[in-house]
Amino acid sequence: MEYSIRGDETTKELYLQGRLTFSDNVVFRKIVDDLKEYSGSKCVFDLSGLEFIDSAGLGMLMLLRDATVGRPFTISIRKADGQVRRMLEIAKFDALIPFED
């Protein structure tokens, strides 16, 4: 997985690309740790470049959600398509993290 972060003081956008699997665990944990320090109002995870996610990737998204509960900002998922969208729907992620489609 590759990622880039854009945004300003109020909104942060994280773009994920490639495949989100267990091998990305260390990198993803750094993203989650960095978000714990974020003081803006909104964080969007743009998954338009993500081609594949496995069960470990879903678990990492759960870590993200758990780490942001009670924080001063909202999180959402944008542009999940194909296999990634199907996995998120099967796992009922829309009940945990709002989709912006």
C-alpha positions as CSV (number, residue, x, y, z in Angstrom):
1,M,0.0,0.0,0.0
2,E,1.1,3.5,-0.7
3,Y,-0.5,6.6,0.8
4,S,-0.4,10.3,0.6
5,I,-1.9,12.9,2.9
6,R,-3.4,16.3,1.9
7,G,-5.4,18.9,3.7
8,D,-5.4,21.9,5.9
9,E,-6.0,22.7,9.5
10,T,-9.7,21.6,9.4
11,T,-9.8,18.7,6.9
12,K,-7.3,15.9,6.3
13,E,-7.6,13.6,3.3
14,L,-5.7,10.3,3.3
15,Y,-5.4,8.6,-0.2
16,L,-4.7,4.9,-0.1
17,Q,-3.4,3.1,-3.2
18,G,-2.7,-0.5,-4.1
19,R,-3.4,-3.4,-1.7
20,L,-4.2,-3.1,2.0
21,T,-3.0,-6.4,3.6
22,F,-1.3,-7.6,6.7
23,S,2.1,-6.6,5.3
24,D,1.0,-2.9,5.7
25,N,0.4,-3.3,9.4
26,V,3.4,-1.2,10.6
27,V,2.7,1.6,8.1
28,F,-1.0,1.7,8.9
29,R,-0.3,1.8,12.7
30,K,1.9,4.9,12.1
31,I,-1.1,6.5,10.2
32,V,-3.4,5.7,13.2
33,D,-0.8,7.1,15.7
34,D,-0.5,10.3,13.7
35,L,-4.3,10.7,13.7
36,K,-4.3,10.6,17.4
37,E,-2.6,14.0,17.4
38,Y,-4.8,15.6,14.7
39,S,-6.9,18.5,15.9
40,G,-8.9,19.4,12.8
41,S,-12.6,18.6,12.4
42,K,-12.7,16.0,9.6
43,C,-10.6,13.2,8.2
44,V,-11.5,11.5,5.0
45,F,-10.1,8.2,3.8
46,D,-10.2,8.2,0.0
47,L,-10.0,4.6,-1.2
48,S,-10.4,5.3,-4.9
49,G,-6.8,4.0,-5.5
50,L,-7.2,0.9,-3.3
51,E,-7.5,-2.2,-5.5
52,F,-7.7,-4.9,-2.8
53,I,-8.3,-5.3,0.9
54,D,-8.2,-8.5,2.9
55,S,-9.5,-9.3,6.4
56,A,-6.3,-7.9,8.0
57,G,-6.9,-4.6,6.1
58,L,-10.5,-4.5,7.4
59,G,-9.0,-5.1,10.9
60,M,-6.7,-2.1,10.4
61,L,-9.7,0.1,9.5
62,M,-11.3,-1.1,12.7
63,L,-8.1,0.0,14.6
64,L,-8.5,3.4,12.9
65,R,-12.1,3.7,14.0
66,D,-11.3,2.6,17.6
67,A,-8.4,5.1,17.8
68,T,-10.6,8.0,16.7
69,V,-13.6,7.4,18.9
70,G,-14.0,10.4,21.2
71,R,-11.6,12.6,19.1
72,P,-12.6,16.1,18.1
73,F,-13.0,15.1,14.4
74,T,-15.2,12.9,12.3
75,I,-13.9,10.2,9.9
76,S,-15.4,8.9,6.7
77,I,-14.6,6.7,3.7
78,R,-14.8,8.0,0.2
79,K,-14.8,6.3,-3.2
80,A,-14.5,2.7,-2.3
81,D,-15.1,0.6,-5.4
82,G,-15.0,-3.0,-6.7
83,Q,-13.6,-5.6,-4.4
84,V,-12.9,-3.1,-1.7
85,R,-16.5,-1.8,-1.7
86,R,-17.8,-5.4,-1.6
87,M,-15.6,-6.3,1.4
88,L,-16.7,-3.1,3.3
89,E,-20.3,-3.9,2.6
90,I,-20.1,-7.5,3.6
91,A,-18.4,-6.4,6.9
92,K,-21.1,-3.7,7.4
93,F,-18.5,-1.0,7.7
94,D,-21.1,1.6,6.7
95,A,-22.5,1.1,10.3
96,L,-19.1,1.9,11.8
97,I,-17.6,4.5,9.4
98,P,-19.8,6.7,7.2
99,F,-19.4,6.4,3.4
100,E,-19.3,9.7,1.5
101,D,-20.4,8.3,-1.9
